[in-house]
Amino acid sequence: MCWNLRVERITIMGANEQVTPAAIRRVLEPHLEQQFMAIDLSAVQQQLEGMPWIHSANIRRQWPNTLAVHIKEQQPIARWNDRGFLSHEGRFFRGDMASRWQSLPSLVGPEGTETNLMKRYHMLESLIAGLELRLQQLSEDPVGQVSFVLANGTEVMLGDRDLALRARRFAALYRHHLSLDQVERIDLRYEHGAAVRFVDQHFMAAVDKQEEQRHGI
């Protein structure tokens, strides 16, 4: 007799902001025609996890006639190529590009670079956390050149190698020598220093002590 039981109740937890309970129920409805014990919970889970904004879904039977659904929503960390979002793991997912998300940093790069760019984003965020700076955009071009833009518009060019070293050089340069309100661009694609372009179009080369001694500066 137990095999003739039908689902009479559904409980939904975790669908609070981006995913509505109504959307969850629409996915479940075709499965409710089956007997309670015959519902393929794995298939339901896969369908739910294929929906925008759902990171994970857990579905359990609760005796005698209830399906319990627990949803974990995606937490967007950045916009990706202005067509979706990235989670903190660098996992891409689609979602409504509403104005409420425009304050998120933008990550831009070729397809397949999402995870690496997210790792670089976390590295830069950690590095500049104590400098009261905020990343607005992090980009990688088709040949692997990486650059980022700060919230005040300053562009920083890191190049395609030694990115962590060059990012630390930027942090030291900012901390000891620069007011970024006056800086348009910083090019760190040098072995020992950086080229700095100020808003008034003047240039400054910041070099280490070895370079200063070499050139008699």
Long-range contacts (C-beta under 8 A, 24 or more apart in sequence): 2-37, 2-64, 3-35, 3-37, 3-38, 4-35, 5-35, 5-36, 5-37, 5-64, 5-65, 6-32, 6-35, 6-36, 6-65, 7-32, 7-36, 7-39, 7-65, 7-66, 7-67, 8-65, 8-66, 9-65, 9-66, 9-67, 10-66, 10-67, 10-68, 10-69, 11-62, 11-66, 11-67, 11-68, 11-69, 12-69, 12-71, 13-68, 13-69, 13-70, 13-71, 14-70, 14-71, 14-72, 14-73, 15-69, 15-71, 15-73, 16-73, 17-73, 18-52, 18-53, 18-73, 18-74, 18-95, 19-51, 19-53, 19-54, 19-71, 19-73, 23-51, 24-48, 24-69, 24-71, 27-51, 28-67, 28-69, 36-61, 36-64, 36-65, 37-61, 39-67, 52-93, 52-94, 52-95, 52-96, 53-93, 53-95, 55-87, 55-93, 76-101, 76-104, 77-104, 77-105, 77-118, 77-121, 78-104, 78-105, 78-106, 78-107, 78-118, 78-121, 78-138, 79-104, 79-105, 79-106, 79-107, 80-107, 80-108, 80-114, 81-107, 81-108, 81-109, 82-106, 86-114, 86-117, 86-118, 88-118, 88-122, 89-115, 89-118, 90-114, 90-115, 90-116, 90-117, 90-118, 90-119, 91-115, 105-134, 105-135, 105-136, 105-137, 105-138, 106-136, 106-137, 106-138, 107-137, 107-138, 107-139, 108-137, 108-138, 108-139, 108-140, 109-139, 109-140, 109-141, 110-140, 110-142, 113-140, 116-140, 120-146, 120-163, 123-163, 123-164, 123-167, 124-148, 124-167, 127-167, 127-168, 127-171, 128-171, 131-171, 131-174, 131-175, 133-174, 133-180, 150-180, 152-180, 152-181, 153-184, 154-180, 154-183, 154-184, 154-185, 154-186, 155-184, 155-185, 155-186, 156-185, 156-186, 156-188, 157-185, 157-186, 157-187, 157-188, 157-189, 158-188, 158-189, 159-188, 159-189, 169-193, 169-194, 170-194, 173-206, 177-206
